[in-house]
Amino acid sequence: MTVNPNIRSPSGLLLGAVALAAAVAAGWAFWPLSSSGRANPDDSRQVTTGASVYFEHCAACHGWKLEGQPDWRVRKSDGRLPAPPHDETGHTWHHTDDQLYRITKFGLKPPLAPEGYESDMPAFHGVLSDDEIWAALAFIKSRWPNEILARQPSADKGASR
């Protein structure tokens, strides 16, 4: 029997496909989203939609005035941190829109958080549409003072602190 060197073995193809899928899955947090900047605090329609989304899905933990939970920098008895504020007193504005989108969609877990980090932040994938996530972020940003908006990093200004 002659083996054609141009034909790859099925197990090799399967292994290659699995490796490619793993690389794509692992890379989602580092690849910039094409929809970056879709959280527009100046878009009144998006902000209005975002207010509804925020009050229905986010305010119970992050506060009706975006104030977060008390002592949000102090770990609770379970080792987790309380929900941070999304107003200018918190650290939300230290992150790019893409990072905030990913945290909201996929939850706060590696690679968006340190390995082993435990968080009460749920993943909203399957609960909120991408447009609803962007709208909630637009609402949050619409409440920030101009100087905080100007300080928020973006993909072209660098990564978060």
Backbone as CSV, one residue per row, in Angstrom:
resi,resn,N_x,N_y,N_z,CA_x,CA_y,CA_z,C_x,C_y,C_z
1,MET,0.839,-1.170,0.000,0.000,0.000,0.000,0.888,1.238,0.000
2,THR,0.567,2.192,-0.828,1.318,3.436,-0.919,0.576,4.519,-0.159
3,VAL,1.294,5.270,0.670,0.693,6.353,1.460,0.939,7.663,0.746
4,ASN,-0.118,8.372,0.486,-0.008,9.677,-0.159,0.389,10.698,0.906
5,PRO,1.524,11.374,0.778,1.982,12.330,1.793,1.119,13.593,1.853
6,ASN,0.270,13.815,0.859,-0.570,15.010,0.844,-1.883,14.823,1.617
7,ILE,-2.147,13.601,2.065,-3.361,13.339,2.819,-3.013,13.305,4.299
8,ARG,-3.710,14.112,5.074,-3.461,14.176,6.505,-4.308,13.118,7.207
9,SER,-3.794,12.621,8.328,-4.536,11.602,9.070,-5.738,12.244,9.759
10,PRO,-6.857,11.523,9.899,-8.028,12.085,10.573,-7.730,12.521,12.010
11,SER,-6.890,11.762,12.717,-6.589,12.146,14.097,-5.778,13.441,14.133
12,GLY,-4.905,13.636,13.158,-4.134,14.875,13.079,-5.025,16.072,12.785
13,LEU,-6.007,15.873,11.890,-6.944,16.954,11.584,-7.802,17.293,12.794
14,LEU,-8.239,16.264,13.506,-9.054,16.488,14.692,-8.262,17.239,15.757
15,LEU,-7.025,16.803,15.973,-6.175,17.476,16.949,-5.947,18.933,16.559
16,GLY,-5.722,19.182,15.291,-5.523,20.553,14.812,-6.770,21.400,15.000
17,ALA,-7.938,20.825,14.726,-9.188,21.553,14.894,-9.440,21.889,16.360
18,VAL,-9.152,20.937,17.239,-9.329,21.172,18.675,-8.375,22.266,19.149
19,ALA,-7.139,22.223,18.693,-6.157,23.238,19.091,-6.580,24.620,18.590
20,LEU,-7.088,24.694,17.370,-7.541,25.968,16.820,-8.731,26.496,17.616
21,ALA,-9.689,25.630,17.932,-10.862,26.049,18.708,-10.449,26.555,20.085
22,ALA,-9.503,25.876,20.723,-9.031,26.300,22.043,-8.339,27.660,21.955
23,ALA,-7.543,27.857,20.915,-6.843,29.133,20.750,-7.834,30.271,20.532
24,VAL,-8.866,30.025,19.726,-9.876,31.048,19.485,-10.631,31.357,20.764
25,ALA,-11.032,30.323,21.503,-11.776,30.524,22.752,-10.943,31.277,23.776
26,ALA,-9.670,30.958,23.879,-8.802,31.624,24.852,-8.508,33.060,24.452
27,GLY,-8.522,33.357,23.166,-8.140,34.679,22.692,-9.238,35.724,22.721
28,TRP,-10.471,35.363,23.020,-11.576,36.326,22.959,-11.343,37.544,23.845
29,ALA,-10.691,37.383,24.958,-10.529,38.512,25.882,-9.455,39.489,25.433
30,PHE,-8.620,39.072,24.503,-7.519,39.929,24.090,-7.732,40.551,22.721
31,TRP,-8.674,40.035,21.958,-8.924,40.542,20.627,-9.879,41.717,20.725
32,PRO,-9.545,42.865,20.150,-10.448,44.012,20.253,-11.768,43.731,19.539
33,LEU,-12.845,44.195,20.115,-14.148,44.013,19.490,-14.310,45.021,18.362
34,SER,-14.905,44.585,17.269,-15.112,45.493,16.150,-16.133,46.562,16.495
35,SER,-16.946,46.318,17.510,-17.983,47.269,17.877,-17.542,48.195,19.005
36,SER,-16.241,48.328,19.201,-15.715,49.196,20.247,-16.296,50.603,20.093
37,GLY,-16.637,51.201,21.220,-17.159,52.550,21.180,-18.655,52.614,20.968
38,ARG,-19.319,51.491,21.051,-20.758,51.473,20.843,-21.522,51.893,22.087
39,ALA,-20.861,52.148,23.176,-21.520,52.668,24.379,-21.415,54.178,24.309
40,ASN,-22.410,54.816,23.719,-22.357,56.247,23.456,-23.217,57.008,24.464
41,PRO,-22.590,57.669,25.427,-23.357,58.396,26.446,-24.103,59.605,25.886
42,ASP,-23.829,59.983,24.645,-24.511,61.116,24.012,-25.700,60.678,23.155
43,ASP,-25.923,59.382,23.034,-27.036,58.844,22.247,-28.233,58.646,23.174
44,SER,-29.192,59.577,23.132,-30.303,59.554,24.087,-31.130,58.278,23.978
45,ARG,-31.302,57.739,22.796,-32.065,56.500,22.649,-31.334,55.339,23.327
46,GLN,-30.023,55.237,23.103,-29.247,54.168,23.719,-29.223,54.326,25.242
47,VAL,-29.088,55.543,25.727,-29.051,55.798,27.168,-30.400,55.450,27.810
48,THR,-31.496,55.781,27.149,-32.825,55.455,27.680,-33.017,53.946,27.763
49,THR,-32.633,53.241,26.705,-32.694,51.773,26.727,-31.797,51.241,27.829
50,GLY,-30.606,51.798,27.934,-29.646,51.361,28.942,-30.137,51.574,30.361
51,ALA,-30.876,52.643,30.596,-31.427,52.887,31.931,-32.389,51.754,32.305
52,SER,-33.233,51.366,31.365,-34.166,50.259,31.631,-33.422,48.970,31.927
53,VAL,-32.400,48.680,31.129,-31.597,47.466,31.327,-30.896,47.532,32.678
54,TYR,-30.266,48.659,32.972,-29.530,48.810,34.223,-30.455,48.602,35.432
55,PHE,-31.598,49.273,35.441,-32.484,49.178,36.604,-33.089,47.789,36.761
56,GLU,-33.264,47.076,35.662,-33.804,45.715,35.750,-32.752,44.680,36.135
57,HIS,-31.508,44.843,35.646,-30.510,43.772,35.800,-29.296,44.130,36.657
58,CYS,-29.035,45.399,36.905,-27.772,45.790,37.541,-27.946,46.523,38.877
59,ALA,-29.000,47.312,38.990,-29.149,48.211,40.132,-29.255,47.483,41.469
60,ALA,-29.808,46.288,41.484,-29.953,45.575,42.759,-28.598,45.379,43.437
61,CYS,-27.548,45.197,42.659,-26.201,45.023,43.234,-25.374,46.313,43.168
62,HIS,-25.417,47.002,42.034,-24.538,48.154,41.827,-25.165,49.475,42.265
63,GLY,-26.413,49.430,42.742,-27.043,50.611,43.307,-27.929,51.363,42.341
64,TRP,-29.013,51.898,42.868,-29.977,52.652,42.068,-29.393,53.967,41.608
65,LYS,-28.361,54.446,42.307,-27.673,55.679,41.914,-26.251,55.369,41.462
66,LEU,-25.997,54.114,41.086,-24.691,53.625,40.644,-23.659,53.663,41.774
67,GLU,-24.121,53.695,43.036,-23.230,53.875,44.188,-22.543,52.606,44.669
68,GLY,-22.932,51.445,44.160,-22.315,50.194,44.588,-22.772,49.779,45.975
69,GLN,-22.226,48.675,46.446,-22.557,48.177,47.774,-21.620,48.803,48.808
70,PRO,-22.095,48.914,50.058,-21.236,49.483,51.111,-19.923,48.697,51.247
71,ASP,-18.887,49.416,51.577,-17.562,48.806,51.803,-17.126,47.920,50.637
72,TRP,-17.310,48.413,49.426,-17.049,47.619,48.227,-15.583,47.236,48.055
73,ARG,-14.697,47.836,48.802,-13.270,47.478,48.721,-12.858,46.475,49.794
74,VAL,-13.788,46.081,50.662,-13.498,45.166,51.769,-14.152,43.819,51.481
75,ARG,-13.338,42.769,51.512,-13.866,41.428,51.221,-14.911,41.010,52.251
76,LYS,-15.933,40.338,51.760,-16.979,39.792,52.626,-16.458,38.504,53.263
77,SER,-17.248,37.918,54.139,-16.827,36.702,54.847,-16.554,35.537,53.891
78,ASP,-17.169,35.552,52.711,-16.918,34.489,51.723,-15.694,34.773,50.850
79,GLY,-14.995,35.884,51.115,-13.785,36.234,50.378,-14.034,37.036,49.117
80,ARG,-15.273,37.234,48.772,-15.602,37.992,47.566,-15.787,39.467,47.897
81,LEU,-15.571,40.304,46.888,-15.756,41.737,47.079,-17.199,42.125,46.771
82,PRO,-17.755,43.080,47.513,-19.081,43.595,47.175,-19.054,44.270,45.798
83,ALA,-20.233,44.473,45.238,-20.338,45.114,43.919,-19.824,46.551,44.001
84,PRO,-18.928,46.923,43.086,-18.377,48.280,43.109,-19.366,49.288,42.534
85,PRO,-19.150,50.560,42.854,-19.973,51.601,42.239,-19.606,51.768,40.765
86,HIS,-20.578,52.212,39.998,-20.327,52.536,38.590,-20.306,54.038,38.359
87,ASP,-20.420,54.814,39.422,-20.290,56.257,39.277,-18.803,56.626,39.284
88,GLU,-18.517,57.895,39.363,-17.115,58.340,39.288,-16.290,57.949,40.501
89,THR,-16.915,57.500,41.599,-16.165,57.117,42.791,-15.599,55.705,42.706
90,GLY,-16.048,54.943,41.753,-15.579,53.568,41.601,-14.444,53.467,40.596
91,HIS,-14.242,52.265,40.101,-13.147,52.043,39.154,-13.628,51.630,37.768
92,THR,-14.927,51.643,37.541,-15.474,51.237,36.249,-14.832,52.023,35.119
93,TRP,-14.692,53.307,35.307,-14.156,54.171,34.253,-12.670,53.934,33.988
94,HIS,-12.012,53.124,34.790,-10.604,52.775,34.546,-10.473,51.737,33.434
95,HIS,-11.584,51.167,33.003,-11.575,50.091,32.010,-12.103,50.586,30.669
96,THR,-11.620,49.984,29.591,-12.126,50.316,28.262,-13.550,49.790,28.111
97,ASP,-14.251,50.326,27.132,-15.595,49.828,26.840,-15.567,48.339,26.502
98,ASP,-14.565,47.909,25.743,-14.465,46.488,25.383,-14.332,45.611,26.623
99,GLN,-13.511,46.034,27.580,-13.355,45.259,28.817,-14.665,45.217,29.608
100,LEU,-15.350,46.339,29.711,-16.623,46.386,30.429,-17.669,45.509,29.746
101,TYR,-17.671,45.549,28.426,-18.592,44.690,27.666,-18.320,43.217,27.980
102,ARG,-17.061,42.820,27.935,-16.700,41.411,28.180,-17.025,40.982,29.615
103,ILE,-16.760,41.849,30.582,-17.078,41.528,31.978,-18.586,41.314,32.117
104,THR,-19.359,42.191,31.486,-20.815,42.075,31.570,-21.312,40.826,30.861
105,LYS,-20.781,40.566,29.696,-21.261,39.421,28.912,-20.799,38.087,29.488
106,PHE,-19.526,37.992,29.891,-18.945,36.705,30.276,-18.716,36.540,31.777
107,GLY,-18.929,37.584,32.563,-18.677,37.517,33.998,-17.239,37.895,34.319
108,LEU,-16.976,38.115,35.575,-15.635,38.530,36.007,-14.841,37.292,36.381
109,LYS,-14.126,36.777,35.393,-13.312,35.576,35.563,-12.094,35.701,34.656
110,PRO,-11.081,34.859,34.849,-9.899,34.947,33.990,-10.303,34.811,32.524
111,PRO,-9.673,35.514,31.644,-8.497,36.370,31.812,-8.815,37.805,32.204
112,LEU,-10.079,38.103,32.498,-10.452,39.455,32.902,-10.243,39.696,34.393
113,ALA,-9.920,38.662,35.115,-9.641,38.728,36.551,-8.493,37.765,36.824
114,PRO,-7.840,37.906,37.961,-6.736,36.996,38.282,-7.218,35.540,38.401
115,GLU,-6.344,34.626,38.101,-6.649,33.195,38.249,-7.099,32.911,39.675
116,GLY,-8.190,32.172,39.817,-8.705,31.829,41.127,-9.618,32.875,41.737
117,TYR,-9.788,34.012,41.075,-10.638,35.082,41.599,-12.091,34.621,41.600
118,GLU,-12.771,34.846,42.697,-14.190,34.505,42.829,-14.991,35.801,42.858
119,SER,-16.057,35.838,42.084,-16.868,37.040,41.997,-18.344,36.678,41.969
120,ASP,-19.161,37.586,42.466,-20.606,37.429,42.381,-21.154,37.987,41.068
121,MET,-20.294,38.586,40.247,-20.727,39.161,38.979,-21.136,38.048,38.029
122,PRO,-22.425,38.011,37.670,-22.874,36.962,36.756,-22.518,37.293,35.311
123,ALA,-22.542,36.289,34.476,-22.419,36.480,33.032,-23.815,36.735,32.477
124,PHE,-23.953,37.736,31.639,-25.257,38.060,31.072,-25.422,37.541,29.645
125,HIS,-24.463,36.730,29.190,-24.585,36.078,27.886,-25.836,35.204,27.909
126,GLY,-26.713,35.374,26.942,-27.953,34.610,26.913,-29.086,35.271,27.679
127,VAL,-28.769,36.296,28.472,-29.786,37.041,29.220,-30.032,38.383,28.534
128,LEU,-28.933,39.073,28.214,-29.002,40.365,27.534,-28.397,40.247,26.143
129,SER,-28.967,40.956,25.203,-28.387,41.018,23.859,-27.146,41.908,23.906
130,ASP,-26.325,41.832,22.874,-25.155,42.709,22.798,-25.591,44.178,22.846
131,ASP,-26.662,44.515,22.116,-27.136,45.903,22.116,-27.590,46.342,23.501
132,GLU,-28.202,45.446,24.267,-28.621,45.800,25.625,-27.417,46.019,26.536
133,ILE,-26.383,45.212,26.369,-25.156,45.406,27.164,-24.537,46.752,26.835
134,TRP,-24.399,47.056,25.532,-23.830,48.341,25.136,-24.679,49.497,25.653
135,ALA,-26.011,49.321,25.640,-26.900,50.379,26.121,-26.721,50.602,27.624
136,ALA,-26.614,49.531,28.397,-26.391,49.677,29.841,-25.087,50.420,30.095
137,LEU,-24.057,50.107,29.326,-22.782,50.813,29.482,-22.919,52.282,29.092
138,ALA,-23.694,52.567,28.047,-23.930,53.960,27.655,-24.637,54.714,28.778
139,PHE,-25.624,54.074,29.414,-26.317,54.708,30.541,-25.342,55.017,31.669
140,ILE,-24.520,54.036,32.035,-23.544,54.247,33.106,-22.632,55.419,32.765
141,LYS,-22.098,55.420,31.547,-21.183,56.483,31.130,-21.867,57.850,31.080
142,SER,-23.178,57.851,30.807,-23.902,59.120,30.732,-23.991,59.806,32.090
143,ARG,-23.711,59.091,33.153,-23.775,59.645,34.506,-22.409,60.141,34.994
144,TRP,-21.365,59.897,34.235,-20.027,60.328,34.627,-19.799,61.798,34.259
145,PRO,-19.085,62.528,35.110,-18.695,63.896,34.742,-17.767,63.869,33.519
146,ASN,-17.743,64.978,32.799,-16.919,65.049,31.581,-15.456,64.718,31.833
147,GLU,-14.914,65.154,32.991,-13.487,64.880,33.247,-13.229,63.380,33.433
148,ILE,-14.203,62.648,33.954,-14.052,61.193,34.097,-14.179,60.529,32.729
149,LEU,-15.151,60.960,31.927,-15.288,60.424,30.562,-13.985,60.609,29.783
150,ALA,-13.373,61.764,29.942,-12.130,62.049,29.221,-10.980,61.171,29.701
151,ARG,-11.028,60.725,30.940,-9.945,59.905,31.498,-10.132,58.416,31.239
152,GLN,-11.330,57.988,30.831,-11.553,56.567,30.573,-10.649,56.113,29.432
153,PRO,-9.891,55.037,29.644,-9.031,54.550,28.557,-9.874,53.976,27.421
154,SER,-9.318,54.045,26.250,-9.938,53.415,25.091,-8.855,52.601,24.395
155,ALA,-9.238,51.843,23.410,-8.262,50.999,22.712,-7.114,51.832,22.155
156,ASP,-7.402,53.063,21.725,-6.341,53.902,21.160,-5.587,54.695,22.221
157,LYS,-6.100,54.730,23.471,-5.410,55.438,24.554,-4.659,54.496,25.497
158,GLY,-4.810,53.200,25.318,-4.111,52.249,26.184,-5.059,51.440,27.025
159,ALA,-4.522,50.472,27.718,-5.315,49.534,28.522,-5.648,50.114,29.878
160,SER,-6.447,49.368,30.622,-6.857,49.825,31.949,-5.713,49.726,32.941
161,ARG,-5.924,50.390,34.057,-4.911,50.388,35.122,-5.068,49.209,36.009
